Amino acid sequence: MNDVIDDISSCIKSANTKELSKYFSSTVSMTLLNDEGIYSRVQAEIILRDFFGRNTPTNVKMAHRLDSNPNFRYVVLNLETSKDTFRVSYKLTNNDNTFQVTEFRVEPIY
């Protein structure tokens, strides 16, 4: 079985927001630097596309993954971009045996 966590990491590394948004639930609680809100899948994709347009990913490293719980997964990645390094964390919730991203955060690492 393809690992959804690895798939999402690949999307982030390649800045493929179109593919990434397929993993989003219908609404996503998103924190991007100083902006916070609940967005539709489409809005979340546009916001991330804009972010990746300004911050081209160069590398993604898995910092932490919690995948022992059957109902949710939690992942923390270190995202290196052309300008900065960010901490990306997201929570996946099991929805009819499909894991969907319900929370997505991008924070600067100081």
N, C-alpha and C positions, 0 to 999 in steps of 0.2 A: 504493500500500500504506500502510495506517495505520502510523504510527511508534509502536512499542511504548514507546519512551522518552517520547514526548509523552503517550501514553495514561496511563502510570504517573504522570507529573507531574501530569496533570489529576486523577487519583484522589487524589493526595496533597493537591493544592490544595483539593479539595472534601471532603477527609477521608472519602472513600468507601472504607472498608476492605473492604467486601464485594466491590466491583469490583476493588480493588487485589489482594486475596488470590487472584484468578483467575490472576494473573501469577506467583504464588509456585510454586516447585517443591514437591515433597511434604514436604521439610524445608528450613527456612531458618535459616541462621546469622544470629542477630540480636543487635545491640548497641543497647540503648535506654538512653541516659544511662549509668547505672552497672550496668545488668543485661545480662548476656551469656548466650547459650545457643543451643542448637539446638532449634528448635521445629517442630512440625507446622504445616501451612498454617493449620489452624483455630486453634491456640494463637497463632500469630503475628498472625492477624487480631484476636483478642480483645485481645492486648497493645497493638496499635496503636490499636484502637478506644478503649481506655481512655486512651491517651496523647492522642489527638485530642480526647477528651472534656474533658481538662484544658487542652489547648492548641489553641484554635480557629485553623486556618490563615487568615491574611489575604492572604498572597502567597507565590508560589513563583518563584524566579529560578534559571535554569540557570547554574551556575557553571563546570561542566566536563563534557564528554562525550567519551568515547572510543568510537568506533563503527566504526573501520576494520578491526578484527579480525573475521573471519567467525564465530568461535566464542564470543566473549564481548563484552559491552558493559559500560562502567563509567560511572556518572553521579554527579555531585555537584550537589546543589541547595541553595540557601539558602531555608529555610522560615521565613517570618515568621509569628508567631502573635500572638494578643492579648497574650501575656505576654513572649515572648522570641523570639530568632532562633536557629534550629538549623541545623546542617549535616546534610543527609540524603544519604547515599551508598548506592548499591546496585550490585550486580554481577549481570548477566544472563548465563546460560550457555545456549548453543545445545543444545537437547535435541530431536532429531528435527525439525530446522528450525523449532522454536518456541523463542523466547527466554523463559527462566524466571528469576525472581529467586532466586538462591541465597544471596546475602548482602545484609543490609539493616542500615544503621547510622543512628542518630539521635544526634547529639552537640551539646552546647551550643556556641555560638560566644562565646568570651570576648572 
